[in-house]
Amino acid sequence: MNTEVLVLYFAKSAELTGLKAENITVPSNISSLQLWQHLETRHPRLSVLRDQVVLAVRQEYVPLGEQPLTLRDGDEVAVIPPLSGG
């Protein structure tokens, strides 16, 4: 089953995508790493952030990995790159 979520891009991720936000449709049961890979497919330039980025789902930090997420329509997913120059 698919769900529509709002992805918010901050700092370097907004620079790389040229967007501050977008709605995307993804499986409602997805790992954080699969979600990131989906975003990378849409925006290949994001790949430079892969080792440093953190996602926040419903305002809770989620490390990239096999951790399963259960997304619901309208959930916010924030892409938070490192705040330093890295």
Salt bridges, closest charged atoms under 4 A:
GLU15 OE1 - LYS12 NZ 3.62
GLU22 OE1 - ARG42 NH2 2.91
GLU22 OE2 - HIS43 NE2 2.68
GLU40 OE1 - ARG50 NH2 2.42
ASP75 OD2 - ARG58 NH1 2.40
